[in-house]
């Protein structure tokens, strides 16, 4: 075979490799050299950690969002609360994009603020023309995210650069890989308390027995439930759905 034939063959192989890598990255499955995220709130005085693996487009995560916020406030002094990304892209096409927005905001110190905005805008709503309008249904959600970034006082240009970066992509993929190591079925939200999966019901009070038991085990003393500030309950539609995707 001619030298020209082999040269063309090599070029085609390289080109296909580049295309494969770019496509892989857009799906959030690029080769990962990153470390899992470390988004943690709470004082953790009793050394207990509650981890939520969540998907910003997941309706069940959206329903649990106000409940989890109440649990965080209720146990802020006693435990750590950690959020990690688990975008279920086969079900939620903008889930990985939502995770990118949160991680990009994190690079400007505003992870939790973006995290909250994404969940607060997770539900359905209509604009002035009665058109379904939310980032979860957008063909390109970046303009919505830019608006959130501006609302949070971020440098929007840097936000866009970080949003598209390999660093952010790798962090999300590292979170997904960390979840895979647990051996649990992919589902959101998944709650892991000191290394053990828990399945609380759709109310803030349903977390109490799990958390108090973990505190008692860790400290060797009986724990009492802090007084709640409000009673938040998820709508009936999410009863027994903590393991649904």
DRENDO-852531 format. One line per 4 residues: their letters; for each residue x, z, y of C-alpha. Coordinates in nm, 2 decimals. Each point is the difference from the previous one (the first is absolute). Example, Ala and Ser with C-alpha at 12.3 -4.5 7.8 and 13.67 -1.06 7.14 Angstrom:
! residues 2
as) 1.23 0.78 -0.45  0.14 -0.07 0.34 $
! end
This chain:
! residues 245
xxxx) 0.00 0.00 0.00  0.11 -0.07 0.35  0.15 0.25 0.24  -0.29 -0.09 0.24 $
xxxx) -0.25 0.10 -0.26  0.16 0.34 -0.06  0.02 0.06 0.38  -0.37 -0.07 0.04 $
xxxx) -0.08 0.23 -0.29  0.20 0.29 0.15  -0.17 -0.05 0.34  -0.34 0.01 -0.17 $
xxxx) 0.08 0.32 -0.19  0.12 0.18 0.31  -0.30 -0.12 0.20  -0.24 0.12 -0.27 $
xxxx) 0.18 0.34 0.00  -0.04 0.04 0.37  -0.37 -0.09 -0.02  -0.05 0.25 -0.28 $
xxxx) 0.16 0.28 0.19  -0.20 -0.07 0.32  -0.32 -0.01 -0.20  0.09 0.31 -0.18 $
xxxx) 0.07 0.19 0.32  -0.34 -0.11 0.15  -0.17 0.15 -0.30  0.20 0.32 0.05 $
xxxx) 0.19 -0.03 -0.33  0.34 -0.10 0.13  0.31 0.16 -0.15  0.01 0.34 0.14 $
xxxx) 0.31 0.17 0.14  -0.19 0.26 0.20  -0.08 0.37 -0.04  -0.36 0.14 -0.03 $
xxxx) -0.16 0.12 0.32  0.02 0.36 0.11  -0.31 0.05 0.22  -0.06 0.38 -0.02 $
xxxx) -0.22 0.23 0.21  -0.05 0.38 -0.02  0.23 0.30 0.00  0.01 0.05 -0.38 $
xxxx) 0.06 0.37 0.01  -0.11 0.04 -0.36  0.20 -0.30 -0.12  -0.29 -0.20 -0.13 $
xxxx) -0.03 -0.37 0.06  -0.32 -0.22 -0.02  0.08 -0.37 -0.02  -0.26 -0.27 0.06 $
xxxx) 0.07 -0.35 -0.11  -0.23 -0.21 0.21  -0.11 -0.35 0.09  -0.11 -0.06 0.36 $
xxxx) -0.26 -0.26 -0.10  -0.14 0.21 -0.28  -0.36 0.11 0.08  0.04 0.32 -0.20 $
xxxx) 0.32 0.09 0.18  -0.20 -0.06 0.32  -0.28 0.24 -0.11  0.26 0.26 -0.10 $
xxxx) 0.19 -0.03 0.32  -0.20 0.26 0.21  0.00 0.24 -0.30  0.37 -0.02 -0.05 $
xxxx) 0.05 0.06 0.38  -0.20 0.32 -0.03  0.20 0.11 -0.30  0.32 -0.06 0.19 $
xxxx) -0.12 0.20 0.29  -0.13 0.28 -0.22  0.33 0.04 -0.20  0.24 -0.11 0.26 $
xxxx) 0.21 0.32 0.00  0.00 0.03 -0.38  0.07 -0.35 -0.14  0.16 -0.33 0.06 $
xxxx) -0.21 -0.31 0.01  0.16 -0.33 -0.08  -0.14 -0.36 0.02  0.15 -0.29 -0.19 $
xxxx) -0.11 -0.36 -0.02  -0.18 -0.15 -0.30  -0.15 -0.33 0.12  -0.22 -0.15 -0.27 $
xxxx) 0.05 -0.36 0.11  -0.19 -0.15 -0.28  -0.31 0.17 0.13  0.08 0.03 0.37 $
xxxx) 0.18 -0.30 0.15  0.09 0.17 0.33  0.11 0.33 -0.16  0.37 -0.09 0.01 $
xxxx) -0.03 -0.11 0.36  -0.16 0.34 0.09  0.29 0.18 -0.17  0.24 -0.22 0.20 $
xxxx) -0.17 0.10 0.33  0.03 0.37 -0.09  0.36 -0.03 -0.10  0.09 -0.20 0.31 $
xxxx) -0.16 0.26 0.22  0.20 0.26 -0.19  0.32 -0.16 0.13  -0.12 0.10 0.35 $
xxxx) -0.10 0.35 -0.11  -0.38 -0.07 -0.02  -0.07 -0.02 -0.37  -0.28 0.25 -0.01 $
xxxx) -0.16 -0.14 0.31  -0.01 -0.35 -0.15  -0.11 0.14 -0.34  -0.30 0.17 0.17 $
xxxx) -0.09 -0.31 0.19  0.01 -0.22 -0.30  -0.24 0.23 -0.19  -0.22 0.04 0.30 $
xxxx) -0.04 -0.38 0.02  -0.04 -0.03 -0.38  -0.38 -0.02 0.01  -0.23 -0.29 0.08 $
xxxx) -0.10 -0.07 0.36  -0.13 -0.29 0.21  0.12 -0.13 0.33  -0.22 -0.10 0.30 $
xxxx) -0.09 -0.33 -0.17  -0.12 0.18 -0.32  0.30 -0.14 -0.18  0.17 0.21 -0.27 $
xxxx) 0.32 0.12 0.17  0.27 0.22 -0.15  0.36 -0.03 -0.10  -0.10 0.03 -0.37 $
xxxx) -0.18 -0.34 0.01  0.23 -0.18 0.23  0.19 -0.31 -0.12  0.29 0.13 0.22 $
xxxx) -0.03 0.37 0.08  0.31 0.01 0.21  -0.18 -0.04 0.34  -0.21 0.30 -0.10 $
xxxx) 0.31 0.19 -0.08  0.16 -0.10 0.33  -0.30 0.14 0.17  0.05 0.33 -0.18 $
xxxx) 0.37 0.00 0.08  -0.08 -0.05 0.37  -0.26 0.28 -0.02  0.26 0.23 -0.14 $
xxxx) 0.26 -0.09 0.27  0.24 -0.18 -0.24  0.23 -0.27 0.10  -0.21 -0.29 -0.14 $
xxxx) 0.29 -0.24 -0.02  0.20 0.24 -0.21  -0.31 0.08 -0.20  -0.05 -0.36 -0.10 $
xxxx) 0.37 -0.04 -0.09  -0.02 0.31 -0.22  -0.33 -0.10 -0.15  0.16 -0.32 -0.14 $
xxxx) 0.33 0.17 -0.10  0.15 0.03 -0.34  0.06 0.37 0.07  -0.38 0.07 0.03 $
xxxx) -0.07 -0.23 -0.30  0.25 0.19 -0.21  -0.13 0.35 0.10  -0.35 -0.10 -0.12 $
xxxx) 0.13 -0.15 -0.32  0.20 0.32 -0.06  -0.32 0.21 0.03  -0.17 -0.23 -0.25 $
xxxx) 0.29 0.04 -0.24  0.00 0.38 0.05  -0.37 0.00 -0.10  0.07 -0.22 -0.31 $
xxxx) 0.25 0.27 -0.12  -0.28 0.25 -0.02  -0.16 -0.20 -0.28  -0.34 0.04 0.16 $
xxxx) -0.26 -0.28 0.02  0.01 -0.18 0.33  -0.30 0.13 0.20  -0.06 0.12 0.35 $
xxxx) -0.01 0.26 0.13  0.22 0.17 -0.26  0.09 0.37 0.08  0.30 0.17 -0.16 $
xxxx) 0.04 0.37 0.06  0.35 0.13 -0.08  0.06 -0.28 -0.25  -0.35 0.02 -0.17 $
xxxx) -0.28 -0.24 0.07  -0.32 0.17 0.12  -0.35 -0.15 0.04  -0.18 0.20 0.27 $
xxxx) -0.36 -0.08 0.07  -0.12 -0.16 0.33  0.02 0.31 0.22  0.27 0.21 0.16 $
xxxx) -0.10 0.31 -0.19  0.06 -0.18 -0.33  0.37 0.00 0.07  0.01 0.38 0.04 $
xxxx) 0.02 0.10 -0.37  0.28 -0.25 -0.07  0.21 0.10 0.31  -0.06 0.37 -0.04 $
xxxx) 0.11 -0.01 -0.36  0.31 -0.19 0.09  0.09 0.25 0.27  -0.06 0.29 -0.24 $
xxxx) 0.23 -0.16 -0.26  0.27 -0.07 0.25  0.00 0.33 0.18  -0.11 0.23 -0.28 $
xxxx) -0.28 0.15 0.22  -0.37 -0.06 0.03  -0.09 -0.25 0.27  -0.31 0.01 0.21 $
xxxx) -0.16 -0.31 0.15  0.06 -0.03 0.38  -0.33 -0.02 0.19  -0.10 -0.36 0.06 $
xxxx) -0.05 -0.12 0.36  -0.28 -0.24 -0.11  -0.18 -0.10 -0.31  0.07 -0.36 -0.07 $
xxxx) -0.16 -0.17 -0.30  0.04 -0.36 -0.11  -0.31 -0.21 -0.02  -0.18 0.00 -0.33 $
xxxx) 0.13 -0.35 -0.08  0.34 0.13 -0.09  -0.10 0.27 -0.25  0.25 0.00 -0.28 $
xxxx) 0.20 -0.29 0.13  0.35 0.15 0.04  0.13 -0.22 -0.28  -0.17 -0.32 0.10 $
x) 0.20 -0.28 0.15 $
! end
